[in-house]
Structures are given as C-alpha cells and as structure tokens.
Amino acid sequence: MSNSNEATAEKNSLRIAYQDFAKKAREQGFNAIAMVFENIATTEKQHEHSQVKQ
C-alpha cells in the first residue's frame, strides 16, 4: 500500500471514529459535544476530498 493510500485509509478510519463518538455522545444526551464530533468528521471528509483533487 502506498503512503497516500495509507494516509487516506487512516483519515477514513478517523472520520468513522468521530462519527461513532458523535453517536455515543448524542445517545448520552451530550448534543453539543456530538455536534463538535460531527463537525470534525465533516471537516476531515472535506479535507480528504481536497487532497484527492490535488
């Protein structure tokens, strides 16, 4: 696996982790914290897409 593929896989797994954190936070009633994790996941996805285009 190339370095760029490894980086993409790592970023994807981090994004999924942030989504999972958001879900757990929301389930426990921490809506503001869930929103922070969701925003991080969205930012990671946008960053990933911008790196692919370059």
TORKOL-4160 file (C-alpha; in steps of 0.2 Angstrom, whole numbers, padded with zeros to 4 digits, m for minus):
54
<pt num="1" X="0000" Y="0000" Z="0000"/>
<pt num="2" X="0007" Y="0017" Z="m0005"/>
<pt num="3" X="0009" Y="0031" Z="0008"/>
<pt num="4" X="m0005" Y="0041" Z="0001"/>
<pt num="5" X="m0017" Y="0026" Z="0002"/>
<pt num="6" X="m0011" Y="0023" Z="0020"/>
<pt num="7" X="m0015" Y="0041" Z="0024"/>
<pt num="8" X="m0032" Y="0040" Z="0016"/>
<pt num="9" X="m0037" Y="0024" Z="0025"/>
<pt num="10" X="m0031" Y="0032" Z="0041"/>
<pt num="11" X="m0041" Y="0048" Z="0038"/>
<pt num="12" X="m0056" Y="0037" Z="0034"/>
<pt num="13" X="m0055" Y="0027" Z="0050"/>
<pt num="14" X="m0053" Y="0043" Z="0060"/>
<pt num="15" X="m0068" Y="0051" Z="0052"/>
<pt num="16" X="m0078" Y="0035" Z="0056"/>
<pt num="17" X="m0072" Y="0036" Z="0074"/>
<pt num="18" X="m0078" Y="0054" Z="0075"/>
<pt num="19" X="m0095" Y="0049" Z="0069"/>
<pt num="20" X="m0096" Y="0035" Z="0082"/>
<pt num="21" X="m0091" Y="0047" Z="0095"/>
<pt num="22" X="m0104" Y="0059" Z="0090"/>
<pt num="23" X="m0117" Y="0045" Z="0090"/>
<pt num="24" X="m0112" Y="0040" Z="0108"/>
<pt num="25" X="m0112" Y="0057" Z="0114"/>
<pt num="26" X="m0129" Y="0061" Z="0107"/>
<pt num="27" X="m0136" Y="0044" Z="0114"/>
<pt num="28" X="m0130" Y="0050" Z="0131"/>
<pt num="29" X="m0138" Y="0067" Z="0129"/>
<pt num="30" X="m0122" Y="0077" Z="0125"/>
<pt num="31" X="m0129" Y="0086" Z="0110"/>
<pt num="32" X="m0116" Y="0100" Z="0109"/>
<pt num="33" X="m0102" Y="0088" Z="0110"/>
<pt num="34" X="m0110" Y="0077" Z="0097"/>
<pt num="35" X="m0111" Y="0092" Z="0085"/>
<pt num="36" X="m0092" Y="0095" Z="0088"/>
<pt num="37" X="m0088" Y="0077" Z="0083"/>
<pt num="38" X="m0099" Y="0078" Z="0068"/>
<pt num="39" X="m0091" Y="0095" Z="0063"/>
<pt num="40" X="m0074" Y="0087" Z="0064"/>
<pt num="41" X="m0080" Y="0072" Z="0054"/>
<pt num="42" X="m0086" Y="0083" Z="0040"/>
<pt num="43" X="m0070" Y="0094" Z="0040"/>
<pt num="44" X="m0060" Y="0078" Z="0039"/>
<pt num="45" X="m0071" Y="0072" Z="0024"/>
<pt num="46" X="m0069" Y="0089" Z="0015"/>
<pt num="47" X="m0050" Y="0089" Z="0018"/>
<pt num="48" X="m0049" Y="0071" Z="0011"/>
<pt num="49" X="m0058" Y="0076" Z="m0005"/>
<pt num="50" X="m0047" Y="0092" Z="m0007"/>
<pt num="51" X="m0032" Y="0081" Z="m0006"/>
<pt num="52" X="m0038" Y="0069" Z="m0019"/>
<pt num="53" X="m0041" Y="0083" Z="m0031"/>
<pt num="54" X="m0023" Y="0089" Z="m0030"/>
